Amino acid sequence: MLERFSDKVKKGLREWTERMAGEQQSDHLQALARTENEYGVDPFGFNLDYSLAAIAPFMWLYRHYFRVEAYGADRIPAGRVLLVSNHSGQLPLDGAMIGIALMVEGNPPRAIRSMVEKWVPSLPYVSTFMARVGQIVGTPENCRRLLEAEEAILVFPEGTRGLNKLWPQRYQLQEFGLGFMRLALETNTPIVPIAVVGAEEQAPALMNLKPVAKLLGFPSFPITPTGTPFPLPTKYRIYFGDALHFTGRADDEDSELDKKVRTVKASIQAMLHQGLKERRGVFW
């Protein structure tokens, strides 16, 4: 009985996803590449049918709450690719919106794999959900295996430094890690820079209560105007840049890798500046 109820819920969510996608973009969803084995999942637990049902609420956020406008989603090259984006907003909804954009507006459509923090698998229920929708712990080995399988991986080199930045730091990129560049060089993978405008204002952090965060084991404990990280209905604009190709050794000195990383960072910062210049307001 419980299994029948679960199947009915998944069917209803899948139909909701397809209705919000629209007829043309629903065809995009049907064209997504399948990678599952005979058990219905890939080696990391990703299940496309589960994912298409689970994204229904995020599709609603994409269409009606954040009213996302995506520019250049058709620039993503086929095959393996690293998608490198700025990060903000207290909750990782920017990653979800990037994923929806490439599912319904990419050409070809892509189901991307996001890197999550190592503590995420310790969360009950959340860990299973994240695996089923394709998100994995961001270890170098996991990334290599996915890139060898010609997957698209979304990386936020700022990590929680970007996600939890305070209001005065909005749209100022924080320090980038070097790991994504080592992987790109090692696997001969192109990098697509991405700039997200709008997420910074969805839950602006006025302060970070570090003692409380440490007590709870969280990376931060932000205080927002609403008292919670619940997102405001800001207008999202997502910009996909041209693919960048780098050559060199993956085991180069950090100083050499940093030069390449700064190129990616400068590209994202330039798109952020342009997007901020073009937008009419935070909520429209």
Stockholm file with secondary structure:
# STOCKHOLM 1.0

chainA/1-284         MLERFSDKVKKGLREWTERMAGEQQSDHLQALARTENEYGVDPFGFNLDYSLAAIAPFMWLYRHYFRVEAYGADRIPAGRVLLVSNHSGQLPLDGAMIGIALMVEGNPPRAIRSMVEKWVPSLPYVSTFMARVGQIVGTPENCRRLLEAEEAILVFPEGTRGLNKLWPQRYQLQEFGLGFMRLALETNTPIVPIAVVGAEEQAPALMNLKPVAKLLGFPSFPITPTGTPFPLPTKYRIYFGDALHFTGRADDEDSELDKKVRTVKASIQAMLHQGLKERRGVFW
#=GR chainA/1-284 SS CHHHHHHHHHHHHHHHHHHHHHHHHHHHHHTSCCCCCTTSSCTTCCCHHHHHHHTHHHHHIIIIISCCEEESGGGCCSSSEEEEECCCSSSTHHHHHHHHHHHHTSSSCCCCEEEECTTGGGSTTHHHHHHHTTCEECCHHHHHHHHHTTCEEEECTTTHHHHTCBGGGTTCCCCCCSHHHHHHHHHTCCEEEEEEESGGGTSCBSEECHHHHHHHTCSCCEECTTSSCCCCCCCCEEEECCCBCCCSCTTSCHHHHHHHHHHHHHHHHHHHHHHHHHCSCSCC
#=GC SS_cons         CHHHHHHHHHHHHHHHHHHHHHHHHHHHHHTSCCCCCTTSSCTTCCCHHHHHHHTHHHHHIIIIISCCEEESGGGCCSSSEEEEECCCSSSTHHHHHHHHHHHHTSSSCCCCEEEECTTGGGSTTHHHHHHHTTCEECCHHHHHHHHHTTCEEEECTTTHHHHTCBGGGTTCCCCCCSHHHHHHHHHTCCEEEEEEESGGGTSCBSEECHHHHHHHTCSCCEECTTSSCCCCCCCCEEEECCCBCCCSCTTSCHHHHHHHHHHHHHHHHHHHHHHHHHCSCSCC
//
